[in-house]
Amino acid sequence: MKKTLITISRQFGSGGREIGQKLAKELNIPFYDKELLELAAKESGIDKELFETEGESTSRGFHLLAAMGYTLGSPITSINEMSLNDRMFLVQSEVIESIAMQGSAVIVGRCADYVLKDHPECINVFIHANMRSRIERARTSYEVDGDNLEKEIEKIDKRRANYYNYYTDKKWGKVENYHVSLDSSRFGVDECVTVIKQLVEAQNKKFGN
């Protein structure tokens, strides 16, 4: 069977995680989001809670680390002298690479589109939605409280963008970084899943699989 790798980047409240879960279930392949943090914590010995609380913080930037001579695939032990945020980013990246080498997967967030940019079978998706839809999902599905949810959503997106921009030297949400961008508020979660499945099928046919 052709390897299927799908990365999903998403605005907060756009339903990207739900789309990823449904997609993985329909394709019968593994799904990784918070599960990836557990693997990274096990691999590195860093407390999982640190990945959850600091996992979108920045430090020196992966492009700067690469300039210093570090590349994905280098031994984890060689990064112990780096800052905690840099170490966590690199450990997550190593885990993503390992997952991709093992077989098919749907991976949400964690700059996975950048980490797997050299994998020809990988399809990178960006999920966005209008603010009204995102506020509603934040309130009902994510149980986020607050008087100004729009402001809170914008803060979360800004943090994600800063993290992505810093460690990839690219711009989060920019169309050139993804193969497809879908508006979940326009089409709905199920239709987004259908579209991505069709793209997977088209790619498999293109490469004769």
N, C-alpha and C positions, 0 to 999 in steps of 0.2 A: 504494500500500500504506500502511496505517495505520502511523504512527510508533510504535515500541515502545521505551519507555525503562524499564529495570529497574535499581534500585539494590539492592545487597545489603550490609547490615551484618551482622557476624557475631562470635560469640565465637571466641576462638582455639581451634583444634582442632575446630571444629564442621563443617568441610568447606564453608564458604561459598564459598571460591574455586573449589573443584571443581564445586560446584553452578552457579556463575556461568559457568564455562567450558563445561560440558555444555549449559547452557541456551542460551548464545550459539550454540554449534555447531548445536543442533537447530533454533533459530529462524533460523539463517543470518544473524546480525547481529554487529557488532564487539564484542569483549570488551576491557575496560580494567581493569587493576589496576596492576601495575608499569609497564605500557605508558603509563599516564597520567603517571607520574613522568618518563619520557623526554620526553614532550611538554612538560611543565611546565619541565623543565630547558632544553630548546631554546628555549622562549618567553622565559624570563627571563634566561638566561645563567648561572644558578646551577648549580653542580656537581650532577650527578645523585646522587652519593653523599651530599650534604647532605640531599636530599629523603628518601633512604632511612634515614639515621641520625637526622635531626632532625624528620622529617615528622609525628611524633606528639607533638612537644613543644609547649608553649603559651607565649604571651607576653601580649598585651594583651586578646585576645578579639575576635572579629569583631563582636559586638554593640556593643562599645565603639568599634571603628573606624567602624561605621555611624553611631554617635552623633556622630562627628567629621565626618561628611559623606561618607565613602567608601561607594560602592555598587558591586555587581558591574556590570561594563560600563565603569567608569571606566578611563582609560588606565593600563596597567601602569607607565608611567614616573612616574605621580603617587604611587607608593607606595615609591619608592626610599629615602625618609627613615625608613621604618618599620623595626622590628626584623626580623632575618632570618626568624624563625619566622612572624611576621605576613605578611611578603612571600611566603613559600613557601605559606602557606595561601591567600592571595588569588590567587596565580598558579594554584594547583591548581583553585581555584574557577572562575577564568576559563576554564581549559581544559575543565572539566566542562561549563560553559555552552556553550562552542563546540562540543563533541561533540554535545550535545543539539540544538543548532540545525542541525547537519549531517544528522542522521537518527537511526535506531534504534541502541541500544547497551545492553549490560549493563555496569554500572560497580560495582566492588567497593570498599567503604570510602570514605575521603577525605571524609566528611560529605556524600556526594553526595545523600542523601535531603533534606538541609537546603538544599543549593545549588539543587536542582531542585524545591523545594516548590511553586513557582508554575506548574509544568508539569502541566496536567490529565491528560496521557497517561502520566505517570510512575507506576509501581508500586513502592512501597518495601517491601522484604522484610528481615526480621531472622531470621537462622539461629542457633539455639542447640542445645545438646546436653548430656547428662549428663556429669559429670566423668570417669567411667570411659571413656566413648567418646572423649572429648577427649584423655585421657592416651594412649590407644592410638594415636590418629591422630598425635599429636605425636611419639610414639616411632617409629612405622613409616613414616608418610608424610612428616613434616617433619624426621625424623632429629634431634630435639631430645634431647640427653643431659642427665643430671642425676639426683641421688638423690631429689629431691623435685619431680617434674614438676608436681604439683598447685599447689605454691607458685609455680612459674615461670609457669604458665598464668594464675593469678590476678593476677600482676604485670603480664603483658601486657594482660589485660583491663582492669585498673585504669588503665593508661596510655592505652588506647584510650578508656575512659570519660572520663577527665580531659580529653583532647584534644577529644572531641566536646562535652562539657558546656561547656567553656571557650569554644569558638569558635561554638557555636550557641545558647548560653543555654538549652539543652534537656537532657534527661536521656537518656543513651545506654541503649538497650534498653527504654525505656518504651513501652508498647504504643501510646500515642496518636501516636507519631512514625512509625509504620509502618502499612501497609495489611494486612500479614499477618506472623505469626511462626510459624516451623516448627521442630519438634524433629527434627533429622536423626538423632539416636540412636534415635528411636522409629520413624520412617518410612523412613530410608535416603536416600541421595543421589538415586537415580533417581526415587523417589516424590516427593521435594521438587521436582525438576525438572518432573515431570508436573503437580503441583499448580499451580506458577507458570505453566506453559504454559496450563493451563485458565483461570487468572485472566486472562491476556492475551487469550485467545479470547473470554471472557465480556465483557471490557471493549470489545473491538472490536465485538461484536454490540450492546452497549448503545448505542454511539455510531454504529451503522449502517455500520460499515466491514467 
